[in-house]
Each structure stands twice: as structure tokens, then as C-alpha cells.
Amino acid sequence: MQALRVDALSEDLSGVSLVETPAPTRNEGEVLVRVHAASLNFPDLLMTRGAYQFKPGLPFISGLECAGEVIEADADSGFQPGDRVMGGNKTGAFAQIASLPARGLSHVPSNFSYAQGAAMGAAYSTAYTGLVELCGLRSGQSVMVTGASGGVGLAAVDLANALGATTIAATGIAGKREAITALAAPDHTIISEGRFREEISAITDGRLCDIVFDNVGGDVFDECTRCVTFAGQLLLVGFTSGRIPQIATNIPLIKGFSIVGLRAGEYARRFPERGGAIKRAIRELAEAGRIHPAVGAQLPLSQWRTGFEAMAKRELVGKVVFEPGD
């Protein structure tokens, strides 16, 4: 089978290549899946550089999550051949066949394509865990999402919309505003450069944001601390800017807001019952047609470099989904 393998860590993807390799052997507790679609996530890029907190041993097959058709599964797994499933296990998804833990899989919503199923899992799990599970998002609250053009950012905007929040999508690239609006329909979009607190204040009639969902870090995080309302919450999601920010603790003290760290995968592992409840809640929203995973581009796996390089250059709006083919 064909698979995208990382043989060496590098900044320029020189250690990554599409190779012919034997199909994986299924172990007990795993499900053998014929992959129809696999979505690109920022951790996939970071793992090719050795810059992610999870560091798989070399070589490894890249790919955090996918959607496909069950080939083989344990009788008690809840899956059977022919089922449409989605999910992943940090690596192994960018291949024609993947063997994945049953606990990390779920059925693709009946109204979703394989591409939508591949694009939903990690992004919406992150968004739901942060906004709902950790911050208790309620209808009528105001939510600002930075890095709103990425898969997680768009999922956060889409989910907040579905739950009745007033949404503000922030992007550092003006040319992305129209695409963000088309894919996630935020109530407002802003450019997250320089001092943008005044624009947030005007949008919210001076109240500022109940929740700020920050994917970017760096200078954007610094300004986000000025955009949180008293007793609000600032979610730390990632640092796509490259700079991990620091904060003087008198700022959250004086403004009375909380800083909340978000690691959705680790949260689900430590609290499996809550992880299961989150997965079910997202599925219910999907089946009801209330959330809409944003697929920005669908590419054959042979064009993997195009997707990875676009992500590295921050050119993407929505999820890139690779299709391995037969």
C-alpha cells in the first residue's frame, strides 16, 4: 500500500516521502480501516520537525485522523466490516489502510461524507472540550476565536454559533476574511494585528469577550488579554505564531479573568467518561445538522507536500483532506 512515512525529522519536510509499504497487521482491540479521507492537522506538521509534545519513534506513518470503511474488527468492538468510521491514533492515518484502536473510532454521521468525517474529529473535540466542557459556554455569550481560518478555529466558530453565542472570528490575513465568512458564518470578522481591543469593544458595546479561544499565541495573545471581560476566560489552544507568550500575573488578577489550558486529547484520556460524553454530544450536533466541518481542499495523497507547505505558510482556510485512493 501507499503511505506517507517520516524517516527523519527536518524543518523542510526532506525526511518525509510517499512510499510503498506493507499494510499494517491488526492487533486485538484494533480496527482495520480502508482509508477514504484523512485530514491534515497542525500537529502533523509539527511531528515532522520533532516539535510536538508527542514524539513518535522513527520511522512512522504520518496522520492524526481519517475516515474510511471497516475491513476487519473484533466481534465485541461495536464495529463490523463495511461500517463507515472516523477517528485516529496520533499517527498512521495518511495511508491506504490503517489499523486503529477501536476506542478512538466512531461511526461517521449519516449525513456526512468521508471528507467531513475526517475533518470533524480532532477539530471539534478541541473546540467542544475548550468552549463547553472547560468554559461552560452559554447562549448569548460573546466568543472571539483567533487563528480562525484553521481547522480548529473554524470548528470553534461553527460550534459557538450552533450553541447561540455571538462569534468574532479573528485572522491575521485580510484575504482570508471572505473565506472564513463563507465556511463558518461568524457574526463578525476582524484582523488580529496590532491593537484590536477597541474594535472588540465596539462590537460588544464595551463588554468585551466572555471567552477568547486563542490558537495563535505571541503578540496576538498579548492583545487578547485586553479583550477578555471581567470574570471571563482566556483559552490557551496553541502557538501557531511560533512565540510562546508570557504574562504578568497582575493582569488576570486585576481583570479577574481565568487562563485555561486546553489539551483535548489528554483530557479525554484522563477522564474517559467525559471524553465519551463529549464525543456523543458532538455527534448529536452533527446528526442534527447543526455543525458543518469546513473542508477547504481535497487532494490526492500524492500531493501531500502541497498541503503541508500551505499549512506551514499559513495559507490554508479550512481543513485539507488527503484521499489515498485504492
N, C-alpha and C positions, 0 to 999 in steps of 0.2 A: 504494500500500500504506500501511498504518498503521505508524508508528514513533514511538518516544519520543525526542524531539530536545531537546538542550540548546542554547539560543540565547544564554544569558547566565549567568554564574556568580553564585550567591547562596547565602545561608545558609538561606533559607526555601523553596527549590525554585520560586521565582517565575519562574526562567528556563527551566523545564522544561515541556514540553507534548507531548501526543499529537497528531501531525499526519498529514496525507495527503502523501505524498512519492513521487516515482518510485522504482521498485525499483532496486537497485544493478546496475551493469554488471559482469560478471565479467571480471577480468583474468587473464592467464596465470599459472598457479600457484595460482589460487584455485578454490574450490568454491562454487557457488551452492546455497544451502540454504533449503528451506521450513521455517521455524522452527515447531516444535510446542510447545516449552517453553524458557524462558530464566530462569536463576536469578539472584537478587539477591545481590550481594556488597558488603561494606563499601566497597571501592574505588569502586563505582558511585556510592554516596552522596558520598564524598569528592570525586570528579571533578566533581560538580555544583557544588561550592564552590571548585574550584581548589585543594584541599587535599591532593591525592595527588601522589606523586613524578612520575607520568606525567601530563602536561598536554596533552591533545589540543586542536588548534585549534578555535575556534568557527566555525559550529555543528557539533555532532557527534551521531550517534545513540548513545545510551547502551547499555550492556550488555556485560559481560565475557564471558559464555559462554552457550551454548544447546545444544539438541539438536533435530534435525529430519531431514528427508528430502532427499537429494541431488536437485537438479534437473538440474544440469549440472556436468561436471568434465573436466579434461584426461585424455586417454586413458591417460597414464602416471602418474596421480595416486594410483592404488590405490583410487579410488572410482568408482562408476558410478551413474547415475540409479536412484533407489529405495532406495539404501543408507541405513540409519539411522546417523547420525553425531552426534558431540558434540564440543564444543571452543569456541574463540573466538579473539579477537584484540584484547582490551582494550576495544574499542568495537564497536557495530554489532549487538549480539545482540537488543536489545529492538525487534524489527521482525518483520513477517510474512515477509520474505525477507532473507537476509544473504549477502554474498559474503565468504568467509573463507579465509585461507591454508590450503592442503592440509596443510602441516606442523603446523598447530595443531589438526588434527582426528583423531579416531579413531572406530572403529565402536562404537556403543552395545552394551554386553554383552547377550548374547542373552536373559538373564533379567531385564533392566532395562526399565522404562518410559521414555518420553521424559523425564518429570519427574525420575526418578532419574538418568538420564544427564546432564541439565543440572545437577543438584545435585552431581555427583561430581567433575568435573574439577579446578577450582582448589582446592577444599577438601582433597581427598585428595592432590593433588600437593604442597600446602603441608605437610600432615601427614606424608606419607611422606618428603619431602626433609628435613624437620627431624628427625623421630624416627629414621629408619632411615639415610638417606644421610649426614647430618651427625653424628648422635649414636650411631649403631650400636646401636639398641635391641635388647636380647636378652630372650628369655623369662625370666620371673622377676624382672625389674627392676620398680621402682615408678616410676610416671609420674603427675605432677599436671598437669592442664590447667586454666588459668584462662580465664574467659570461655567456659565450657564449653557455654553454651546456643546459641552462634552456629554457623554452618555449619562453619567451620574447627575450632572447639573440639569439636563433636560428632564430626567426622571424626577428629580426633586421638584422642579416647577410643575410638571404634569400631575404629580401626586398631590402637591399642595393645592392646586386648582381643584382636583377632584374632591378634596376634603373641605372646600369652602373658604380657603384663605385668599387674601389679596396678595398676588405674587409680583415680585420685582426681579426680573432676570438681568444680571449684570455680566457684561463681557468687555474684554479689553480691546476688541477688534470691531470697529464700527461696521464693517462689511458683513458681520455675522448677525446683525440685529434682525434683518428681514427673515433670514432662515430660522432663527430661534422663534420668532413670532409664528411662522408657518408650522413649525413642528410641535411647539408646546403651548402656544397661545397665552403667554403671561399677560397680566393686566398692564404691566409697564416694562420697558427695557431701558437700561442706562449703560453708559460707558464707564467702566470702573478704572478710570485713570485720575491721578491727582486727588483733589479734594472733591468727593462726590456726596458728602454728608448733606450739603444744602439741598441737592436735588432730591435725596431721600426724604428730607424734612418737608419739602414742598409736596411730594407725593402723598405723605402720610399725615398732612396737616399738623406737622410738628411733633407727632408722637414718636416717630422713628419705628424701628422694626422689632417685633416681638421675638423673631428668630432670624438669625443670619447664618446661612449654610455656606461656609467658606471652603471652596475647593482649591484656592489659589495660594494663600499664604503671602509672605513678602510684604510689599508696600500695600497691597490690597487689604490684607489682614489688618495692618495698622490703621487704615481708614475705616475698616469695618467696626473697630472698637468704638468709633464715634457715631456709628449708625444704629447701635443697639439701644432700645428703650430701657428705662429703669426696670429692674427685675426681669429683663429679657434674657435670651440665651444665645451664645455665640458658639456654633458647632465647628469644631476643627475636623475637616474631612481629608484634606491633602494639601500638598505644597507644589502645585504644578509650576509655580513661578521659579522654583529652584532654591528660594531662600526660606529657611525655617525661621519664623519671626520670634521675637521675644517681647514680653510685655511687662511694664512696671505694674506691680500688683495693686498700687493705689488706684489705678484706672477702674478695674472691675469693683473695687471696694467703694469708691465714690459713686459710681453709676449703678451699683447694686446688681450687676448682671453676672450670669454664670458662664464659664467657659467649659464646654463639654467636648471631650474627646470621643471620636466615633471610629470604632473598628467593628463593622457589622459582622464579618465572618467570625471574629474572635468572640463577639457577644453571643452569637448563636451556638458556638462550640461550648462556651462556659455555661450557658443557660439553654440547653436543648429544647425544653418545653416552650420557652418563649420564642426560640428560633422557629419551631414548628408553627406556633400561633401566627408569627409574622408571615411566614410563607403562605399559610391558609388565607390570611387577610388580603394579601396581595393578589392571590389567585381569585378571590371573590370579586375584587375590584376589576380584575381583568375580564372575568366571565360576564360581568355586568356591563362591560364596555365603557367603564369609567376611566381607565388609563390606557395610554397608547404609546408603546415603546417606539422611540424615534430611530428608525433605520435611515442613516444618511447616505450610505452607499453599500452595494453588494458587489463583491469582487470574487473572481475565482482565486483559489488558494495560491495559484501560480503568480498572482500579482500581490503577494503578501507585502513586498517591500514598499509598494505604493501606499498601502495603508499605514504601515509602521512609520514611514518617513513623514506622512501627512500629520500623524499624531505628534511626532517629535517637533514638528514646526508649528504646531497649534493651528493647523489649517482645517481641522475637522469640525463639522456641525452634525451631531447625531452619531450613532454607532456605525462603524464599519463592520460589515458581516462578510466573512470569507465562506465560500462554498467549495468544499473539497472535490466534489464530483465523484463519479464511480471509480 
